[in-house]
Amino acid sequence: ALYTEIVHHLCITHYNTEQFSIAAHRNLRLSPITNLIFPHIKEVTLVNHTADRILIGNGYISKATALTKKGVVQLALQVMGTQDWKNWKPIEPISENHTFAKIANLFWDIVTDYVDDYINEHRSEILKYWYEIYRFSQDLVNHSCPFFLCQYLTNMLLDEKGNYDANKAHWYENAQRMDLSIERPKVNGELKSMSYITTASRAEDVKEEDFDQLKRACSFVIYQASFGHTWSNAKQYDDIGEVLYCSLGLRFGNSDEGALGPENDMSIAPDLTRSTQMMWWSNMLSKTGYGFITKNEDNDINPKLIAALKAKRQEFDTLGFDID
């Protein structure tokens, strides 16, 4: 549970969004892309800074779990070394009951259609200030984490020359992972996880491919900042909000089953202080919310995105997901 929260919640949504946010705030001023993505990324750095202080660094995780601050940082660095917007897409459903994949793809289709329409509508203005997009792209790559592939996947997926071989492992699921078949950017001799949105610094050099890549990169960060985060964040209350079921922390146990003992074995529970803190954290993190798309508390969300989501409300409801 703790691993999932760090990997899928903290890294893939929070940190992923933050690297886009920092690059965007450094470089985007006059480009219409500011109005497209800023409502979704404007406060993530503040949230992450607070989490560093009270939850990760010398906070709850390092005090109540087996992970040290150094361990969290190492894990985060490795996870972020696997993240890239290029050719990313949600996983396809593997069964009729795979509601997450169905909801993810429904949301992804709405976001990509919305982003495509917005960029097409503002194409001339985006082109006018294209240098901002170029600088945004450069910053995103230059400050992204080093490319990472664990030793097991390296042996299973790469040939002797280090190139991706799709025939080596048919079980490998490309969805929600970086595309290993494309060449990774290299900065100061180091392979980077993020791909360039564009390498064209002048408007006259921009090609249709540059616009297509801008569309996908914007769709990626909006998805991760909204549905991607909502799913991994809100669900933690159900999965880690009960001490004897699945504590977000350490699970003990004095019986022969040890940490895998039954829920009626009180020895599996952490001490009273950490158990109380765990319930407080899971409740606070998943039940406290602000900045929703349809509620539009700050009145900065594009009405077209709100309308697109509401138009599919019945489909989301059928799958058990509340778009609000």
Backbone bond lengths (Angstrom), bond angles and torsions (degrees), N, CA, C in turn:
res aa  C-N    CA-C-N  psi(-1)  N-CA   C-N-CA  omega(-1)  CA-C   N-CA-C  phi
1 A - - - 1.461 - - 1.526 111.22 -
2 L 1.339 115.13 -44.39 1.466 119.28 179.34 1.525 110.64 -64.76
3 Y 1.324 116.52 -42.89 1.471 121.33 178.99 1.526 110.34 -59.64
4 T 1.332 116.33 -44.60 1.462 120.38 -179.62 1.519 111.13 -63.05
5 E 1.329 116.84 -42.14 1.457 119.41 -179.83 1.534 111.36 -64.48
6 I 1.331 117.03 -39.99 1.462 119.81 -179.86 1.526 111.11 -70.22
7 V 1.329 116.71 -44.73 1.468 120.70 -176.35 1.523 111.50 -72.39
8 H 1.323 117.09 -57.20 1.465 120.42 -170.58 1.525 113.66 -85.56
9 H 1.309 116.75 -31.45 1.461 119.37 -178.94 1.528 111.01 -90.56
10 L 1.335 115.87 -61.71 1.464 119.86 -175.37 1.533 112.21 -65.97
11 C 1.327 116.22 -51.46 1.480 119.32 -173.22 1.527 112.94 -80.13
12 I 1.322 116.96 -57.58 1.466 120.04 -170.00 1.521 112.40 -71.33
13 T 1.336 118.24 -25.03 1.467 117.91 175.99 1.534 111.71 -105.30
14 H 1.329 118.50 -56.18 1.471 120.37 -176.20 1.534 112.17 -64.70
15 Y 1.338 116.86 -57.09 1.466 119.36 -175.24 1.529 111.78 -70.59
16 N 1.324 116.45 -37.29 1.458 119.76 176.15 1.527 110.60 -57.39
17 T 1.332 115.32 -47.26 1.458 119.61 179.92 1.515 111.43 -64.95
18 E 1.341 116.58 -38.01 1.464 119.56 -176.90 1.522 112.39 -65.10
19 Q 1.337 117.67 -39.03 1.465 117.47 -178.61 1.524 110.96 -65.56
20 F 1.328 117.74 -33.27 1.464 120.99 173.19 1.533 110.35 -69.56
21 S 1.317 116.00 -40.19 1.458 120.90 -177.19 1.523 111.57 -63.36
22 I 1.325 116.97 -45.62 1.468 120.12 -179.54 1.520 110.72 -63.26
23 A 1.325 116.89 -46.45 1.467 120.52 179.54 1.519 111.14 -63.37
24 A 1.329 117.27 -37.21 1.460 120.93 -179.45 1.523 111.30 -69.65
25 H 1.324 116.95 -46.04 1.469 119.77 -178.98 1.521 112.26 -67.49
26 R 1.306 118.00 -26.24 1.456 120.88 177.43 1.530 112.07 -73.98
27 N 1.322 117.22 -30.66 1.463 119.16 -165.84 1.518 116.20 -124.12
28 L 1.321 119.50 -25.62 1.461 120.70 -175.17 1.525 110.76 -92.09
29 R 1.321 115.94 120.79 1.461 122.10 -179.90 1.534 111.28 -128.27
30 L 1.318 115.56 -58.85 1.463 121.38 -173.65 1.527 112.56 -100.87
31 S 1.305 117.19 -15.88 1.459 120.65 -178.27 1.528 111.68 -67.29
32 P 1.337 117.68 139.31 1.471 120.84 175.91 1.525 113.29 -60.67
33 I 1.323 117.22 -13.93 1.463 119.72 178.73 1.531 110.83 -64.49
34 T 1.332 116.95 -23.53 1.468 119.53 176.77 1.527 110.42 -58.32
35 N 1.338 116.51 -46.41 1.465 120.22 -178.82 1.526 112.27 -69.25
36 L 1.317 116.31 -21.85 1.459 120.37 -179.22 1.524 111.91 -77.71
37 I 1.334 117.22 -45.44 1.473 119.19 -171.45 1.524 115.23 -108.76
38 F 1.338 118.48 -22.96 1.468 119.23 -175.98 1.525 114.33 -58.70
39 P 1.346 119.87 -38.97 1.468 118.29 179.25 1.529 113.39 -58.28
40 H 1.332 117.11 -24.22 1.461 121.22 -176.49 1.527 112.97 -95.35
41 I 1.324 117.88 -14.66 1.473 119.87 -172.22 1.520 113.30 -125.57
42 K 1.321 118.02 3.91 1.470 120.98 -166.54 1.529 114.26 -68.63
43 E 1.351 118.46 -27.36 1.461 119.48 -172.75 1.524 114.01 -119.04
44 V 1.335 117.37 6.63 1.459 119.43 -173.99 1.526 112.15 -66.05
45 T 1.336 117.70 -33.25 1.460 119.77 -179.39 1.524 110.81 -65.85
46 L 1.308 117.22 -40.34 1.464 121.55 177.14 1.521 110.68 -63.20
47 V 1.326 116.51 -43.92 1.468 120.96 178.60 1.521 110.40 -60.80
48 N 1.335 116.27 -45.78 1.464 119.88 -178.04 1.528 111.91 -67.33
49 H 1.324 116.49 -36.82 1.471 120.25 178.00 1.524 110.06 -62.27
50 T 1.327 116.11 -41.16 1.459 120.32 178.80 1.526 110.52 -66.61
51 A 1.334 116.37 -40.71 1.467 120.33 179.02 1.523 110.99 -63.13
52 D 1.347 116.59 -39.18 1.468 120.48 176.78 1.525 110.96 -57.33
53 R 1.319 115.04 -37.52 1.459 120.28 -173.08 1.526 112.88 -80.32
54 I 1.324 117.81 -42.80 1.461 119.75 -170.45 1.529 114.35 -110.71
55 L 1.323 117.23 -11.12 1.456 119.02 -175.76 1.527 112.88 -119.45
56 I 1.334 116.59 -42.13 1.463 119.87 -170.89 1.520 111.99 -99.51
57 G 1.331 117.85 -65.73 1.458 122.67 -174.10 1.498 114.42 -45.03
58 N 1.329 116.85 -92.40 1.456 121.23 175.85 1.518 110.45 -107.11
59 G 1.349 114.95 26.28 1.452 120.28 -176.31 1.519 113.13 -95.33
60 Y 1.314 115.57 -148.60 1.457 122.02 -170.12 1.526 112.99 -58.90
61 I 1.337 118.32 -46.43 1.463 120.51 -172.99 1.523 111.74 -60.94
62 S 1.333 116.72 -45.12 1.462 119.39 -177.81 1.524 112.62 -74.32
63 K 1.327 117.49 -15.35 1.462 120.81 -179.78 1.528 112.59 -98.75
64 A 1.336 116.78 -29.05 1.467 120.00 -171.54 1.521 113.20 -111.77
65 T 1.329 118.46 -0.35 1.455 120.28 -178.99 1.520 110.31 -130.46
66 A 1.327 115.99 178.80 1.462 121.12 -179.66 1.522 112.26 -82.05
67 L 1.331 117.34 -4.99 1.461 121.27 -178.56 1.528 111.19 -89.61
68 T 1.315 116.02 134.28 1.459 121.24 173.06 1.523 108.81 -89.56
69 K 1.332 116.94 169.61 1.454 121.01 175.21 1.530 110.26 -58.58
70 K 1.327 116.51 -42.36 1.463 120.85 178.83 1.527 111.00 -62.13
71 G 1.325 116.05 -38.72 1.460 120.27 179.67 1.511 112.44 -66.45
72 V 1.341 116.73 -40.46 1.462 120.73 177.97 1.519 110.29 -62.71
73 V 1.335 116.75 -44.51 1.463 121.13 -179.47 1.524 110.70 -63.06
74 Q 1.324 116.73 -42.89 1.464 120.57 179.54 1.529 110.75 -62.65
75 L 1.330 116.30 -45.07 1.461 120.71 178.89 1.528 110.72 -62.20
76 A 1.340 116.04 -44.45 1.467 120.16 -179.79 1.531 111.22 -62.39
77 L 1.314 116.74 -40.98 1.463 120.86 179.57 1.524 110.83 -62.01
78 Q 1.318 116.85 -40.81 1.463 120.74 179.57 1.524 111.55 -69.39
79 V 1.331 116.87 -43.06 1.464 119.67 179.44 1.522 110.72 -63.44
80 M 1.336 116.80 -45.73 1.458 119.90 -179.35 1.523 111.91 -66.83
81 G 1.325 116.39 -21.19 1.453 120.65 175.57 1.512 113.33 -74.42
82 T 1.352 116.68 -3.34 1.464 121.67 178.10 1.527 111.96 -109.26
83 Q 1.331 117.61 0.79 1.461 121.07 -171.41 1.528 112.54 -100.14
84 D 1.326 115.59 131.80 1.458 121.75 177.16 1.513 108.83 -154.63
85 W 1.325 116.51 143.58 1.458 121.63 -179.80 1.527 112.40 -78.12
86 K 1.330 117.22 -26.20 1.465 120.89 -169.20 1.530 111.26 -70.04
87 N 1.338 115.11 126.19 1.472 123.94 179.72 1.526 112.73 64.02
88 W 1.346 116.82 15.82 1.464 120.35 178.61 1.529 110.17 -74.29
89 K 1.309 116.36 147.16 1.460 122.36 173.48 1.522 108.47 -159.23
90 P 1.327 117.70 157.95 1.467 119.26 178.11 1.522 110.76 -67.58
91 I 1.305 115.67 159.42 1.451 121.47 178.16 1.531 110.35 -67.68
92 E 1.322 116.83 144.45 1.463 121.19 175.67 1.528 109.30 -79.60
93 P 1.341 117.89 146.70 1.463 120.29 -179.95 1.529 111.25 -58.52
94 I 1.325 117.00 136.02 1.452 120.98 178.38 1.525 111.23 -99.34
95 S 1.333 117.26 -5.30 1.464 121.54 175.48 1.529 108.28 -161.62
96 E 1.314 116.06 171.63 1.465 120.97 178.68 1.521 111.74 -65.53
97 N 1.329 116.20 -24.02 1.465 120.42 -177.39 1.524 113.09 -93.07
98 H 1.320 116.69 5.07 1.466 120.64 -177.97 1.536 109.19 -82.94
99 T 1.329 115.17 71.37 1.466 119.85 -172.79 1.524 112.38 -66.66
100 F 1.344 117.86 -34.04 1.465 119.11 178.82 1.522 111.00 -56.35
101 A 1.334 116.47 -48.61 1.460 120.21 -177.88 1.526 111.46 -63.76
102 K 1.324 116.56 -37.80 1.465 120.20 179.28 1.529 110.83 -65.53
103 I 1.334 116.26 -45.38 1.459 120.52 179.27 1.526 110.27 -65.40
104 A 1.336 116.79 -43.45 1.456 121.44 -179.03 1.520 111.66 -59.22
105 N 1.333 116.57 -44.75 1.459 119.91 -179.77 1.523 112.35 -69.75
106 L 1.326 117.03 -35.77 1.460 120.36 176.28 1.522 110.21 -63.34
107 F 1.314 116.42 -45.03 1.465 120.67 179.00 1.527 110.78 -66.25
108 W 1.330 116.81 -43.50 1.465 121.76 179.75 1.531 111.46 -58.63
109 D 1.321 116.59 -42.12 1.475 120.22 179.26 1.525 110.95 -63.29
110 I 1.333 116.50 -40.38 1.462 120.39 178.51 1.521 110.39 -64.25
111 V 1.325 116.88 -46.66 1.465 120.95 -178.29 1.518 111.67 -64.55
112 T 1.324 117.83 -45.62 1.472 119.64 -178.37 1.522 111.45 -65.09
113 D 1.330 117.31 -38.49 1.472 119.84 176.77 1.527 110.74 -63.90
114 Y 1.318 115.37 -43.51 1.464 120.86 179.36 1.528 111.43 -62.65
115 V 1.336 117.04 -46.57 1.462 121.61 179.98 1.525 111.03 -65.21
116 D 1.321 117.26 -42.63 1.463 120.82 178.59 1.523 110.56 -58.54
117 D 1.327 116.41 -47.64 1.469 120.58 -178.52 1.525 110.99 -63.86
118 Y 1.335 116.42 -41.48 1.467 119.90 -178.53 1.516 111.22 -64.08
119 I 1.321 117.04 -48.03 1.469 120.21 -178.08 1.523 111.34 -67.40
120 N 1.318 117.47 -36.91 1.466 119.69 175.74 1.522 111.07 -63.77
121 E 1.320 117.31 -39.29 1.464 122.32 -179.34 1.528 111.72 -66.61
122 H 1.326 117.25 -35.84 1.465 122.21 -175.88 1.530 112.37 -107.36
123 R 1.286 116.38 23.08 1.459 121.87 -173.43 1.530 112.85 -56.22
124 S 1.320 117.85 -46.35 1.470 120.57 -175.99 1.524 111.57 -64.87
125 E 1.338 117.52 -40.08 1.457 120.88 179.09 1.530 111.23 -70.64
126 I 1.322 116.19 -36.97 1.468 119.65 176.56 1.518 109.38 -63.07
127 L 1.304 116.57 -42.45 1.467 120.97 179.56 1.523 111.09 -65.95
128 K 1.325 116.14 -36.30 1.463 121.10 -179.62 1.533 111.10 -59.98
129 Y 1.319 116.35 -38.46 1.465 121.01 -179.13 1.537 110.48 -111.30
130 W 1.321 115.83 38.55 1.456 120.17 -175.27 1.523 113.18 -62.00
131 Y 1.325 117.35 -28.82 1.465 119.55 -178.44 1.532 110.88 -58.53
132 E 1.331 116.91 -31.35 1.462 119.68 176.43 1.529 110.55 -64.60
133 I 1.335 117.17 -39.48 1.461 121.13 177.98 1.531 110.02 -65.06
134 Y 1.325 115.84 -40.98 1.464 120.64 178.23 1.526 110.85 -61.03
135 R 1.336 116.81 -46.48 1.466 119.98 179.49 1.539 110.88 -66.19
136 F 1.309 116.87 -38.28 1.462 122.85 175.81 1.525 109.90 -57.97
137 S 1.320 116.62 -46.48 1.455 122.56 179.45 1.523 111.49 -63.66
138 Q 1.327 116.49 -44.07 1.465 120.68 179.65 1.529 111.21 -61.94
139 D 1.312 116.32 -45.84 1.464 120.80 179.96 1.527 111.17 -61.98
140 L 1.318 116.09 -42.58 1.460 121.59 -177.92 1.527 110.70 -59.55
141 V 1.319 116.47 -44.34 1.462 120.38 -178.93 1.526 111.31 -74.89
142 N 1.328 117.02 -47.10 1.470 121.07 -175.41 1.518 112.66 -58.91
143 H 1.332 117.33 -33.18 1.455 120.40 -176.63 1.530 113.03 -105.42
144 S 1.332 117.26 8.72 1.461 118.98 176.40 1.525 109.55 -76.17
145 C 1.319 115.94 164.08 1.461 120.70 -176.97 1.524 111.11 -73.48
146 P 1.330 116.65 158.00 1.460 119.91 175.98 1.529 110.56 -61.47
147 F 1.321 116.26 142.21 1.467 121.38 176.37 1.523 109.94 -55.44
148 F 1.340 116.87 136.17 1.468 120.89 -178.98 1.517 110.00 -136.09
149 L 1.316 115.66 132.70 1.453 122.65 171.21 1.522 106.17 -140.41
150 C 1.328 116.71 122.76 1.465 119.71 -175.69 1.529 110.49 -61.73
151 Q 1.301 115.62 161.11 1.465 120.97 -174.75 1.525 111.50 -60.80
152 Y 1.331 116.34 -37.05 1.464 119.69 -179.47 1.525 110.96 -63.52
153 L 1.353 116.44 -50.24 1.462 119.54 -179.87 1.520 111.61 -67.15
154 T 1.323 116.65 -33.54 1.459 119.64 176.47 1.524 110.51 -58.58
155 N 1.329 116.24 -45.05 1.464 120.78 -179.65 1.524 112.14 -70.53
156 M 1.333 116.02 -32.49 1.461 119.98 -174.85 1.526 113.74 -86.08
157 L 1.344 117.96 -26.37 1.464 120.58 -169.95 1.523 114.60 -113.97
158 L 1.319 117.69 -19.84 1.458 120.55 -175.64 1.528 110.84 -106.91
159 D 1.348 115.22 146.11 1.455 119.05 176.25 1.528 109.89 -83.08
160 E 1.327 116.20 -175.33 1.468 119.95 -175.10 1.526 112.72 -65.77
161 K 1.349 117.26 -17.30 1.460 121.32 177.85 1.531 112.76 -94.94
162 G 1.327 115.76 0.92 1.458 120.01 179.23 1.506 114.35 85.79
163 N 1.330 117.57 13.06 1.465 121.57 179.58 1.524 110.19 -96.51
164 Y 1.324 115.99 147.68 1.457 121.94 -178.84 1.520 110.34 -68.38
165 D 1.324 116.19 130.12 1.454 122.44 179.29 1.522 108.33 -119.82
166 A 1.327 116.75 103.07 1.462 121.49 -175.52 1.522 112.73 -63.69
167 N 1.324 117.17 -19.77 1.460 120.31 -177.41 1.531 113.07 -85.70
168 K 1.328 117.05 -8.11 1.460 119.55 -175.81 1.527 113.12 -76.38
169 A 1.317 116.61 -30.33 1.468 119.66 -177.79 1.527 109.65 -145.99
170 H 1.322 115.63 98.73 1.463 119.87 -177.33 1.530 112.33 -69.53
171 W 1.327 116.34 -18.39 1.458 120.24 -178.34 1.526 112.37 -79.09
172 Y 1.332 117.26 -12.44 1.463 119.45 -175.00 1.519 110.69 -69.03
173 E 1.322 116.83 126.70 1.463 123.03 -178.58 1.524 109.45 -98.49
174 N 1.330 115.98 112.70 1.466 120.13 -177.46 1.527 112.98 -73.60
175 A 1.333 116.70 -28.75 1.457 119.82 -177.24 1.525 109.95 -60.16
176 Q 1.321 115.93 142.15 1.458 124.01 179.40 1.520 113.30 65.71
177 R 1.327 117.45 13.91 1.456 121.75 174.33 1.524 108.33 -126.41
178 M 1.320 117.43 165.98 1.451 120.12 175.19 1.526 109.77 -69.67
179 D 1.315 114.94 151.69 1.457 121.70 179.27 1.531 108.29 -79.58
180 L 1.322 116.79 109.79 1.458 121.26 -177.10 1.531 112.76 -77.88
181 S 1.333 116.18 -8.95 1.463 118.92 -177.18 1.522 113.06 -84.74
182 I 1.347 117.43 -11.07 1.465 119.81 -179.14 1.526 109.80 -99.98
183 E 1.315 115.45 152.65 1.456 121.07 -178.24 1.518 110.51 -73.52
184 R 1.317 116.45 132.73 1.458 121.27 -178.96 1.533 109.77 -83.40
185 P 1.339 116.05 142.10 1.473 119.10 175.06 1.518 111.06 -62.80
186 K 1.300 116.60 149.22 1.459 121.58 178.07 1.520 108.95 -122.24
187 V 1.326 116.53 125.62 1.457 122.69 -179.81 1.526 108.12 -124.83
188 N 1.326 115.97 120.82 1.470 121.61 -177.61 1.527 111.64 51.47
189 G 1.333 115.61 41.99 1.451 121.39 177.28 1.510 115.30 79.73
190 E 1.335 117.71 3.23 1.463 121.95 -176.34 1.527 109.99 -112.81
191 L 1.338 116.84 127.71 1.458 121.01 175.95 1.523 109.35 -70.08
192 K 1.330 116.42 134.93 1.466 121.38 -176.69 1.528 111.11 -107.57
193 S 1.333 115.36 153.27 1.460 120.52 -178.66 1.524 112.24 -75.98
194 M 1.341 117.35 -37.97 1.456 121.07 -176.11 1.529 112.20 -84.88
195 S 1.333 115.56 146.06 1.464 121.71 175.39 1.518 110.59 -95.08
196 Y 1.326 116.54 153.74 1.462 121.14 175.63 1.526 109.96 -68.39
197 I 1.321 115.41 134.51 1.459 120.07 170.82 1.516 109.38 -71.91
198 T 1.332 115.62 -40.53 1.454 122.21 177.80 1.523 109.29 -154.87
199 T 1.306 115.79 150.82 1.465 120.57 171.85 1.521 109.87 -114.73
200 A 1.327 116.61 7.02 1.471 121.66 178.91 1.520 109.14 -90.16
201 S 1.322 116.81 120.45 1.461 120.81 179.99 1.528 112.07 -93.15
202 R 1.327 117.24 -16.61 1.469 121.57 -178.64 1.522 110.38 -113.74
203 A 1.311 115.51 144.10 1.460 120.67 -178.02 1.524 112.17 -59.09
204 E 1.332 116.42 -37.02 1.455 119.63 -177.45 1.530 113.12 -69.20
205 D 1.332 116.83 -13.67 1.457 120.05 179.95 1.533 112.71 -98.52
206 V 1.336 116.56 -2.17 1.457 120.85 -176.97 1.529 110.63 -72.43
207 K 1.331 114.98 133.55 1.462 121.52 178.23 1.525 110.34 -111.58
208 E 1.320 115.54 169.39 1.455 119.65 -179.77 1.529 111.02 -60.42
209 E 1.318 116.15 -32.21 1.455 120.54 178.48 1.527 111.62 -61.60
210 D 1.334 116.42 -34.50 1.467 119.79 178.39 1.521 111.19 -64.19
211 F 1.325 116.83 -41.74 1.463 120.22 177.74 1.533 110.75 -66.81
212 D 1.325 116.71 -40.47 1.458 119.94 178.55 1.530 111.18 -61.30
213 Q 1.334 115.89 -40.85 1.462 119.65 -179.81 1.522 111.41 -70.68
214 L 1.322 117.47 -35.09 1.456 120.87 175.71 1.530 110.12 -62.52
215 K 1.321 115.94 -41.10 1.467 120.56 178.68 1.522 111.19 -60.90
216 R 1.339 116.44 -45.10 1.464 119.59 -177.44 1.526 111.63 -69.71
217 A 1.322 117.23 -38.00 1.469 120.10 179.82 1.530 110.52 -65.56
218 C 1.332 117.02 -42.58 1.470 120.61 178.74 1.525 110.88 -66.54
219 S 1.325 116.79 -39.78 1.466 120.40 177.75 1.526 110.47 -62.59
220 F 1.320 116.31 -40.62 1.467 122.02 -179.11 1.526 111.14 -60.74
221 V 1.329 117.42 -48.87 1.459 118.86 -175.51 1.524 111.25 -72.13
222 I 1.327 118.18 -34.89 1.466 119.88 176.73 1.524 110.18 -65.28
223 Y 1.325 117.05 -42.09 1.464 121.42 178.22 1.533 110.61 -60.42
224 Q 1.337 117.06 -50.03 1.462 120.38 -176.97 1.527 111.46 -64.91
225 A 1.339 116.51 -35.61 1.459 120.76 -177.76 1.526 112.66 -76.83
226 S 1.315 117.19 -16.69 1.465 119.80 -175.66 1.521 111.39 -115.65
227 F 1.332 118.58 -90.03 1.463 118.96 -176.70 1.524 112.55 -63.28
228 G 1.338 116.94 -42.92 1.459 119.71 -179.55 1.512 111.70 -54.74
229 H 1.328 115.93 -43.58 1.460 120.46 179.24 1.518 111.52 -72.77
230 T 1.316 117.11 -43.59 1.463 120.33 -177.15 1.526 111.21 -57.60
231 W 1.340 116.26 -45.08 1.459 119.00 -177.09 1.526 111.54 -63.93
232 S 1.324 116.91 -50.70 1.463 119.78 -176.13 1.519 111.94 -71.58
233 N 1.321 117.66 -27.08 1.463 121.30 -178.81 1.528 111.70 -81.82
234 A 1.329 116.78 -51.65 1.461 120.36 -174.36 1.523 112.19 -66.92
235 K 1.323 117.34 -32.69 1.458 120.46 -175.53 1.522 112.83 -73.46
236 Q 1.331 117.53 -14.57 1.466 117.92 -177.77 1.525 111.83 -66.52
237 Y 1.338 117.10 -26.16 1.461 119.80 178.90 1.531 110.20 -63.56
238 D 1.346 116.54 -38.68 1.465 120.66 179.23 1.520 111.68 -72.92
239 D 1.322 116.86 -35.22 1.463 120.46 -169.76 1.523 114.85 -95.48
240 I 1.336 118.23 -25.72 1.467 119.05 -177.53 1.522 112.03 -130.25
241 G 1.313 117.33 15.34 1.460 120.24 -175.56 1.510 114.39 -92.47
242 E 1.334 117.02 11.06 1.463 120.60 -179.51 1.526 108.69 -133.30
243 V 1.313 116.38 120.97 1.461 121.84 -170.02 1.530 112.90 -57.06
244 L 1.316 117.62 -47.80 1.461 120.77 -174.15 1.524 112.81 -82.98
245 Y 1.321 117.54 -10.45 1.473 120.03 177.74 1.523 110.62 -88.76
246 C 1.327 116.18 -58.71 1.466 119.21 -179.05 1.520 108.43 -159.68
247 S 1.306 116.36 92.08 1.455 121.25 -177.00 1.526 111.02 -74.81
248 L 1.321 116.42 137.32 1.470 120.17 172.85 1.527 106.86 -78.83
249 G 1.288 115.83 81.19 1.454 119.59 -177.49 1.507 109.59 164.27
250 L 1.307 116.77 -134.37 1.449 121.33 -178.88 1.522 110.66 -97.21
251 R 1.331 115.80 143.59 1.461 121.54 173.23 1.527 106.67 -117.85
252 F 1.305 116.42 126.03 1.459 120.56 -174.12 1.527 110.31 -101.87
253 G 1.286 118.81 -135.25 1.458 121.09 178.59 1.518 112.63 128.99
254 N 1.362 116.16 124.14 1.460 121.55 -178.33 1.524 112.83 -102.58
255 S 1.336 117.46 -7.04 1.468 120.19 -178.30 1.523 110.43 -80.35
256 D 1.318 115.91 -179.22 1.461 120.30 179.46 1.535 111.62 -63.07
257 E 1.337 116.50 -28.45 1.461 120.54 179.47 1.522 112.33 -78.02
258 G 1.315 116.97 -12.35 1.461 120.41 179.14 1.517 112.16 60.53
259 A 1.341 115.82 -130.70 1.459 121.21 -176.99 1.522 112.50 -69.85
260 L 1.337 117.36 -11.88 1.464 120.79 178.98 1.523 111.57 -99.29
261 G 1.313 116.39 20.98 1.451 120.88 179.61 1.520 112.12 -68.17
262 P 1.330 117.27 163.88 1.468 121.59 -179.15 1.523 112.16 -70.19
263 E 1.329 115.82 165.44 1.459 120.59 -176.19 1.526 112.99 -70.28
264 N 1.322 117.11 -14.75 1.473 118.04 176.42 1.528 111.67 -86.78
265 D 1.344 116.76 2.28 1.467 121.61 174.91 1.525 107.90 -93.22
266 M 1.323 116.78 99.56 1.464 121.19 -174.07 1.527 113.02 -64.82
267 S 1.346 116.79 -16.34 1.463 119.01 -177.53 1.532 112.50 -72.76
268 I 1.332 117.66 -11.80 1.466 118.95 179.08 1.527 111.33 -75.72
269 A 1.334 117.60 -17.05 1.459 121.44 -174.43 1.520 111.90 -77.51
270 P 1.333 116.53 143.82 1.473 119.61 170.79 1.530 109.28 -64.75
271 D 1.317 117.04 173.14 1.458 120.13 179.84 1.530 110.61 -65.34
272 L 1.312 115.86 168.64 1.462 121.32 -173.58 1.534 112.32 -59.00
273 T 1.331 116.26 -41.31 1.469 119.37 -178.26 1.525 111.31 -63.36
274 R 1.338 116.70 -51.88 1.456 119.68 -177.65 1.533 112.05 -68.50
275 S 1.314 117.06 -34.38 1.465 119.99 176.65 1.526 110.77 -63.17
276 T 1.325 116.22 -43.86 1.462 120.67 178.71 1.522 111.21 -64.48
277 Q 1.334 115.71 -43.23 1.467 119.40 178.34 1.522 111.21 -62.62
278 M 1.325 117.27 -39.66 1.453 121.09 -179.66 1.524 111.05 -61.75
279 M 1.331 117.30 -44.47 1.463 119.99 178.87 1.519 111.19 -66.25
280 W 1.316 116.06 -36.91 1.470 120.11 178.28 1.525 110.55 -64.66
281 W 1.348 116.43 -45.50 1.458 120.43 -178.68 1.525 111.70 -63.33
282 S 1.327 116.73 -47.87 1.462 119.21 -177.00 1.522 110.98 -64.07
283 N 1.317 117.06 -34.35 1.460 120.58 178.47 1.523 111.10 -73.04
284 M 1.334 116.46 -45.99 1.462 120.19 -178.11 1.528 111.55 -64.19
285 L 1.334 116.59 -45.34 1.460 120.02 -175.39 1.523 112.89 -68.73
286 S 1.323 117.66 -33.84 1.460 119.84 -174.32 1.525 113.78 -99.63
287 K 1.311 117.84 -19.83 1.462 120.32 -177.16 1.524 113.38 -104.51
288 T 1.318 117.17 -6.98 1.461 120.98 177.70 1.520 108.32 -103.04
289 G 1.320 117.07 118.87 1.459 118.91 -175.77 1.516 113.04 -142.01
290 Y 1.315 114.43 149.05 1.463 121.16 176.62 1.523 107.98 -157.18
291 G 1.317 116.58 150.31 1.457 120.67 178.13 1.517 113.28 86.95
292 F 1.320 116.84 36.14 1.457 120.55 179.78 1.527 111.34 -77.22
293 I 1.328 115.47 153.74 1.467 119.40 -175.98 1.523 111.43 -68.59
294 T 1.329 118.00 -55.60 1.461 119.16 -174.74 1.526 112.43 -72.39
295 K 1.328 117.02 -30.34 1.471 119.06 177.53 1.529 111.02 -73.58
296 N 1.334 115.80 -34.54 1.463 121.87 173.15 1.527 111.83 50.94
297 E 1.332 116.01 54.67 1.459 121.11 -174.27 1.527 113.83 -58.65
298 D 1.322 116.87 -34.50 1.466 120.50 -178.60 1.522 112.77 -96.00
299 N 1.323 116.28 3.62 1.468 121.78 176.64 1.530 112.21 56.00
300 D 1.338 116.06 40.00 1.460 119.44 179.72 1.529 113.19 -123.36
301 I 1.327 116.87 1.07 1.461 120.87 177.26 1.530 109.49 -82.12
302 N 1.317 116.50 136.28 1.462 121.10 178.47 1.530 109.81 -61.49
303 P 1.340 117.96 125.23 1.477 121.09 -179.61 1.523 113.13 -56.91
304 K 1.334 117.18 -26.30 1.461 119.87 -179.57 1.529 111.35 -67.42
305 L 1.329 117.69 -34.72 1.455 120.23 177.27 1.523 110.41 -70.15
306 I 1.311 116.74 -40.97 1.469 121.16 177.28 1.523 110.34 -60.63
307 A 1.334 116.52 -46.19 1.463 121.33 -179.54 1.522 111.25 -63.06
308 A 1.339 116.53 -38.90 1.464 120.37 -179.28 1.519 111.18 -65.31
309 L 1.322 117.09 -39.05 1.459 120.94 178.00 1.531 111.19 -68.38
310 K 1.319 116.28 -44.47 1.471 120.33 -178.99 1.522 111.47 -65.25
311 A 1.324 116.88 -30.69 1.461 120.41 178.98 1.531 111.64 -65.75
312 K 1.345 116.32 -22.78 1.460 121.04 179.91 1.531 112.12 -107.35
313 R 1.328 116.28 16.30 1.464 119.97 -175.48 1.528 112.15 -55.37
314 Q 1.331 117.36 -43.61 1.453 120.19 -177.19 1.523 111.50 -62.74
315 E 1.336 117.07 -39.63 1.464 120.59 178.67 1.523 111.06 -65.16
316 F 1.335 116.95 -40.83 1.468 120.29 176.56 1.524 111.09 -65.71
317 D 1.342 116.39 -42.81 1.463 120.26 179.87 1.518 111.48 -60.19
318 T 1.329 115.96 -40.74 1.463 120.75 179.88 1.531 111.03 -60.37
319 L 1.324 115.61 -32.94 1.466 120.87 179.83 1.537 112.51 -88.69
320 G 1.338 115.95 0.60 1.462 119.65 176.23 1.495 115.30 82.90
321 F 1.353 116.96 25.32 1.454 119.98 -179.95 1.528 110.71 -120.25
322 D 1.328 116.00 130.75 1.465 122.75 -179.69 1.538 109.15 -92.90
323 I 1.311 117.87 112.08 1.467 121.23 -177.18 1.523 111.86 -67.36
324 D 1.322 118.29 -17.60 1.461 120.72 179.90 1.530 112.75 -79.49
